[in-house]
Amino acid sequence: MSWEIESDKSYKEAVASVRRRVPMKRDEFDELSTAERQNAFTVAEVTRARVLQQVLDAVDRAVDKGTGFEDFQDEVADSLVESWSGEIPGRLENIFRTNVLTSYADGRHAVNNAPAVREARPYWRYDDVEDDKECDECNACSGVVLPADDPWWATHHPLLHYQCRCTVTALSPEEAEEEGIADAGPEIDADEGFGDEPTSSGDDWGPNLDGLSDELREVIEARLAKGE
């Protein structure tokens, strides 16, 4: 599969996106609000907290140091396959690419949404990747230019699906006028769990440790103690 990642363009906002996440079991993750989920991390069918932390640490290295899928696979494959009671084709790659891409999308959003950037570049353009891997939903959104505060972005900010490679580019008023400002974004649905615009409303969230296993509580407390 042809796939590119900005491993040579690691920046602090993307790294921060990874490091504010707290590992959670799936049933606990499902109880969180949309804003809180953006600061949590889970892997389907993985219940051991130390395995979740191991995967999260490997994602962290990929974003911060530019390590690739092969490194990720070497670090976490054995633990995940054991948790799944057998290998599930494609799942390792899906976990890696989706989480790394999410971190970059969150990082870009933090940059695009900074007050100085919003003042100078108050319009956003949806950019897709035009190749044979592009899906119909992303193609429909390609090139759409709307004000950064348009409500369409609240439900159509990349990622729209697993391994979505789309991005958002901030534009000046002159650039937006030249490219053409849309009246509205296309009415397409993101896949379940995707499309929500990154938000800071859950940044002060802290997990409720009551009732958690000793193992999960230990892992979460250690991560919170680092200020991550």
Legacy VTK file of the C-alpha trace (Angstrom):
# vtk DataFile Version 3.0
C-alpha trace
ASCII
DATASET POLYDATA
POINTS 228 float
0.000 0.000 0.000
1.375 3.346 -1.008
1.183 5.696 1.935
3.083 8.761 2.990
3.413 10.403 6.369
5.006 13.641 7.406
7.618 11.919 9.544
10.110 14.629 8.653
7.729 17.339 9.792
7.177 16.439 13.421
5.935 19.453 15.334
5.047 20.107 18.924
1.286 20.387 18.393
1.078 16.873 16.916
3.258 15.446 19.678
1.099 17.203 22.275
-1.967 15.546 20.770
-0.503 12.121 21.536
0.849 12.981 24.953
-2.387 14.279 26.384
-4.165 10.983 25.710
-4.895 8.598 28.546
-5.173 4.821 27.897
-8.654 3.470 28.579
-10.432 0.157 28.137
-13.025 0.203 25.372
-16.091 0.085 27.626
-14.763 3.039 29.642
-13.817 4.931 26.456
-17.360 4.473 25.113
-18.787 6.249 28.160
-16.812 9.450 27.493
-18.146 12.508 25.723
-16.879 13.386 22.241
-14.563 16.058 23.681
-13.196 13.685 26.329
-12.512 10.951 23.774
-10.103 13.270 22.002
-7.912 13.039 25.094
-8.265 9.291 25.577
-6.836 6.248 23.811
-8.151 2.742 23.331
-7.659 -0.313 21.130
-10.530 -2.698 20.442
-10.336 -6.005 22.298
-7.351 -4.908 24.389
-8.044 -4.824 28.124
-4.561 -4.815 29.637
-3.525 -1.284 30.538
0.161 -1.923 30.025
-0.465 -3.107 26.465
-2.510 0.020 25.764
0.321 2.157 27.139
2.859 0.243 25.060
0.881 0.955 21.883
0.412 4.607 22.831
4.152 4.981 23.485
4.903 3.497 20.061
2.535 5.986 18.422
4.266 8.750 20.375
7.652 7.720 18.954
6.240 7.615 15.425
4.966 11.189 15.693
7.903 12.595 17.633
10.807 10.696 16.070
9.389 9.697 12.697
9.587 5.938 13.273
7.624 3.939 10.711
5.115 1.128 10.668
7.790 -1.564 10.699
9.174 -0.177 13.976
5.667 0.018 15.417
5.013 -3.564 14.370
8.222 -4.776 15.989
7.361 -3.013 19.241
3.723 -3.984 19.741
2.728 -6.845 17.431
3.398 -9.659 19.900
1.434 -7.981 22.707
-1.519 -7.118 20.487
-1.716 -10.493 18.774
-1.706 -12.123 22.209
-4.507 -9.785 23.353
-6.537 -10.632 20.241
-5.848 -14.372 20.611
-4.480 -14.390 17.080
-3.430 -12.068 14.293
-6.112 -9.958 12.613
-4.947 -9.009 9.089
-4.601 -5.279 8.554
-5.491 -4.250 12.083
-1.954 -3.362 13.208
-1.456 -1.094 10.214
-4.880 0.465 10.726
-4.116 1.284 14.372
-0.764 2.805 13.480
-1.797 4.916 10.527
-5.093 6.128 11.964
-3.567 7.238 15.259
-0.546 8.930 13.696
-2.715 10.714 11.118
-5.107 11.799 13.865
-2.216 13.345 15.763
-1.098 15.324 12.729
-4.668 16.442 12.024
-5.024 17.606 15.633
-1.683 19.379 15.399
-2.658 21.202 12.225
-5.921 22.234 13.814
-4.060 23.711 16.779
-1.877 25.734 14.399
-4.754 26.803 12.125
-6.847 27.776 15.131
-4.183 29.900 16.857
-5.489 33.488 17.245
-2.810 35.055 15.031
-3.376 32.490 12.294
-7.155 32.796 12.489
-6.867 36.567 12.115
-4.594 36.378 9.068
-6.035 33.218 7.511
-9.707 32.967 8.529
-10.742 30.497 5.809
-10.084 26.772 5.615
-9.778 24.515 2.579
-10.368 20.783 2.679
-7.523 18.979 0.899
-7.646 15.342 -0.127
-5.025 13.037 -1.630
-5.824 12.377 -5.260
-4.826 8.779 -5.866
-6.469 5.385 -6.234
-6.899 5.123 -2.463
-9.177 8.172 -2.262
-12.746 7.460 -1.156
-15.918 9.083 -2.539
-16.568 11.022 0.685
-13.151 12.685 0.700
-13.362 13.370 -3.023
-16.696 15.146 -2.483
-15.088 17.426 0.127
-11.941 18.105 -1.899
-11.250 21.781 -2.456
-14.151 23.042 -0.356
-13.350 26.509 1.044
-15.393 27.816 3.967
-14.888 30.243 6.853
-12.977 28.585 9.690
-15.969 29.096 11.979
-18.472 27.542 9.574
-20.439 24.812 11.413
-19.661 22.343 8.628
-16.174 21.872 10.050
-17.622 20.657 13.356
-18.614 17.384 11.662
-16.307 17.272 8.623
-12.802 17.868 9.932
-10.259 15.164 8.981
-10.126 12.322 9.690
-13.417 11.233 8.108
-12.618 7.520 8.330
-9.867 5.073 9.267
-6.534 5.966 7.624
-7.975 9.165 6.139
-5.096 11.234 4.751
-6.980 14.481 4.164
-5.850 17.777 5.646
-7.107 21.308 6.229
-5.220 24.324 4.903
-5.768 27.828 6.303
-6.248 30.551 3.666
-6.144 34.327 3.654
-9.295 36.192 2.506
-7.593 36.924 -0.832
-6.679 33.264 -1.370
-10.164 32.141 -0.404
-11.797 34.603 -2.801
-9.514 33.496 -5.607
-10.282 29.822 -5.063
-13.987 30.370 -4.493
-15.794 30.304 -1.155
-18.527 27.679 -1.048
-22.071 28.456 0.050
-22.080 25.239 2.066
-20.108 22.041 2.428
-21.292 18.782 0.844
-23.802 16.771 2.831
-21.795 13.615 3.371
-21.489 11.578 6.558
-18.174 10.787 8.185
-17.736 7.239 9.453
-18.817 6.582 13.021
-16.321 8.072 15.465
-14.777 10.401 12.877
-15.289 13.912 11.504
-15.486 15.809 14.800
-13.440 19.000 14.833
-10.677 18.869 17.452
-11.652 20.875 20.494
-10.020 22.207 23.628
-13.216 21.780 25.658
-12.049 18.439 27.033
-8.471 19.441 27.775
-9.057 19.678 31.510
-10.756 16.285 31.650
-9.358 13.726 34.033
-10.483 10.101 34.128
-12.542 8.847 37.043
-10.290 6.280 38.663
-12.997 4.854 40.916
-13.653 1.214 40.212
-10.706 0.744 37.856
-8.390 -2.207 38.179
-5.156 -1.650 40.099
-3.185 -2.137 36.878
-5.127 0.471 34.885
-5.133 2.943 37.759
-1.344 2.590 38.113
-0.756 3.241 34.404
-3.092 6.252 34.270
-1.712 7.807 37.470
1.858 7.430 36.174
0.957 9.156 32.893
-0.915 11.975 34.626
1.983 12.481 37.030
4.228 13.266 34.054
1.923 16.088 33.067
1.224 14.474 29.697
LINES 1 229
228 0 1 2 3 4 5 6 7 8 9 10 11 12 13 14 15 16 17 18 19 20 21 22 23 24 25 26 27 28 29 30 31 32 33 34 35 36 37 38 39 40 41 42 43 44 45 46 47 48 49 50 51 52 53 54 55 56 57 58 59 60 61 62 63 64 65 66 67 68 69 70 71 72 73 74 75 76 77 78 79 80 81 82 83 84 85 86 87 88 89 90 91 92 93 94 95 96 97 98 99 100 101 102 103 104 105 106 107 108 109 110 111 112 113 114 115 116 117 118 119 120 121 122 123 124 125 126 127 128 129 130 131 132 133 134 135 136 137 138 139 140 141 142 143 144 145 146 147 148 149 150 151 152 153 154 155 156 157 158 159 160 161 162 163 164 165 166 167 168 169 170 171 172 173 174 175 176 177 178 179 180 181 182 183 184 185 186 187 188 189 190 191 192 193 194 195 196 197 198 199 200 201 202 203 204 205 206 207 208 209 210 211 212 213 214 215 216 217 218 219 220 221 222 223 224 225 226 227
